[in-house]
Amino acid sequence: MKERIRQLLEDALPLVDFDSDFLFSELDSLGVTTILMLLSDEYGIKLEATDATPRNLKTLDSIVAMVQGKLNS
């Protein structure tokens, strides 16, 4: 799952370093919206603005954890 998410996000946002420990700081509002929309479409989950927290978008691992949490609920 992590590699699939990485591929999706790198294709959509090629200038963002998804290996960063502070990924959220590299994102603007369009980047955040793009991530939420891509993951919602790919995994059939509902991600909203309230999910766009620095904690959920801090690293690629935290993005994967957010998606897994939505899939499990």
Short mmCIF file of the C-alpha atoms (twelve columns), coordinates in Angstrom:
data_MODEL
# 
_entry.id   MODEL 
# 
loop_
_atom_site.group_PDB 
_atom_site.id 
_atom_site.type_symbol 
_atom_site.label_atom_id 
_atom_site.label_alt_id 
_atom_site.label_comp_id 
_atom_site.label_asym_id 
_atom_site.label_seq_id 
_atom_site.Cartn_x 
_atom_site.Cartn_y 
_atom_site.Cartn_z 
_atom_site.pdbx_PDB_model_num 
ATOM 1  C CA . MET A 1  0.000   0.000  0.000   1 
ATOM 2  C CA . LYS A 2  2.795   2.422  0.867   1 
ATOM 3  C CA . GLU A 3  4.439   2.075  -2.539  1 
ATOM 4  C CA . ARG A 4  1.106   2.528  -4.347  1 
ATOM 5  C CA . ILE A 5  0.397   5.704  -2.378  1 
ATOM 6  C CA . ARG A 6  3.930   6.961  -3.056  1 
ATOM 7  C CA . GLN A 7  3.470   6.345  -6.785  1 
ATOM 8  C CA . LEU A 8  0.100   8.141  -6.885  1 
ATOM 9  C CA . LEU A 9  1.347   11.150 -4.978  1 
ATOM 10 C CA . GLU A 10 4.687   11.463 -6.773  1 
ATOM 11 C CA . ASP A 11 2.910   11.362 -10.141 1 
ATOM 12 C CA . ALA A 12 0.501   14.119 -9.070  1 
ATOM 13 C CA . LEU A 13 2.971   16.240 -7.066  1 
ATOM 14 C CA . PRO A 14 6.434   15.702 -8.604  1 
ATOM 15 C CA . LEU A 15 8.065   18.636 -6.782  1 
ATOM 16 C CA . VAL A 16 7.221   17.363 -3.285  1 
ATOM 17 C CA . ASP A 17 9.797   15.302 -1.367  1 
ATOM 18 C CA . PHE A 18 7.756   12.406 0.015   1 
ATOM 19 C CA . ASP A 19 10.768  11.193 2.011   1 
ATOM 20 C CA . SER A 20 10.726  14.371 4.087   1 
ATOM 21 C CA . ASP A 21 10.220  14.133 7.844   1 
ATOM 22 C CA . PHE A 22 8.173   17.337 7.617   1 
ATOM 23 C CA . LEU A 23 6.085   16.632 4.533   1 
ATOM 24 C CA . PHE A 24 3.192   18.840 5.684   1 
ATOM 25 C CA . SER A 25 5.433   21.919 5.592   1 
ATOM 26 C CA . GLU A 26 6.151   21.299 1.894   1 
ATOM 27 C CA . LEU A 27 2.466   21.264 0.931   1 
ATOM 28 C CA . ASP A 28 0.297   24.186 -0.062  1 
ATOM 29 C CA . SER A 29 -3.505  24.041 0.061   1 
ATOM 30 C CA . LEU A 30 -3.699  22.682 -3.490  1 
ATOM 31 C CA . GLY A 31 -1.233  19.920 -2.610  1 
ATOM 32 C CA . VAL A 32 -3.228  18.941 0.463   1 
ATOM 33 C CA . THR A 33 -6.465  18.916 -1.540  1 
ATOM 34 C CA . THR A 34 -4.816  16.826 -4.272  1 
ATOM 35 C CA . ILE A 35 -3.641  14.240 -1.742  1 
ATOM 36 C CA . LEU A 36 -7.076  13.956 -0.129  1 
ATOM 37 C CA . MET A 37 -8.856  13.639 -3.477  1 
ATOM 38 C CA . LEU A 38 -6.434  11.071 -4.919  1 
ATOM 39 C CA . LEU A 39 -6.571  8.850  -1.861  1 
ATOM 40 C CA . SER A 40 -10.353 9.141  -1.585  1 
ATOM 41 C CA . ASP A 41 -10.749 8.051  -5.201  1 
ATOM 42 C CA . GLU A 42 -8.124  5.306  -5.080  1 
ATOM 43 C CA . TYR A 43 -9.332  3.641  -1.886  1 
ATOM 44 C CA . GLY A 44 -13.036 4.514  -1.904  1 
ATOM 45 C CA . ILE A 45 -12.791 6.290  1.436   1 
ATOM 46 C CA . LYS A 46 -14.104 9.642  2.576   1 
ATOM 47 C CA . LEU A 47 -11.352 12.091 3.450   1 
ATOM 48 C CA . GLU A 48 -12.383 15.565 4.500   1 
ATOM 49 C CA . ALA A 49 -10.685 18.829 5.374   1 
ATOM 50 C CA . THR A 50 -10.625 17.736 9.024   1 
ATOM 51 C CA . ASP A 51 -8.299  14.881 8.007   1 
ATOM 52 C CA . ALA A 52 -5.740  17.354 6.628   1 
ATOM 53 C CA . THR A 53 -3.847  17.788 9.870   1 
ATOM 54 C CA . PRO A 54 -0.088  18.178 10.273  1 
ATOM 55 C CA . ARG A 55 -0.104  14.875 12.149  1 
ATOM 56 C CA . ASN A 56 -1.853  12.958 9.342   1 
ATOM 57 C CA . LEU A 57 0.286   14.527 6.620   1 
ATOM 58 C CA . LYS A 58 3.625   14.667 8.447   1 
ATOM 59 C CA . THR A 59 5.261   11.793 6.547   1 
ATOM 60 C CA . LEU A 60 4.381   9.208  3.937   1 
ATOM 61 C CA . ASP A 61 3.992   6.678  6.773   1 
ATOM 62 C CA . SER A 62 1.460   8.896  8.546   1 
ATOM 63 C CA . ILE A 63 -0.505  9.264  5.285   1 
ATOM 64 C CA . VAL A 64 -0.552  5.468  4.928   1 
ATOM 65 C CA . ALA A 65 -1.699  5.136  8.555   1 
ATOM 66 C CA . MET A 66 -4.523  7.626  7.919   1 
ATOM 67 C CA . VAL A 67 -5.716  5.640  4.897   1 
ATOM 68 C CA . GLN A 68 -5.489  2.337  6.782   1 
ATOM 69 C CA . GLY A 69 -7.440  3.840  9.675   1 
ATOM 70 C CA . LYS A 70 -10.219 4.981  7.312   1 
ATOM 71 C CA . LEU A 71 -10.321 1.565  5.633   1 
ATOM 72 C CA . ASN A 72 -10.607 -0.161 9.010   1 
ATOM 73 C CA . SER A 73 -13.423 2.043  10.294  1 
# 
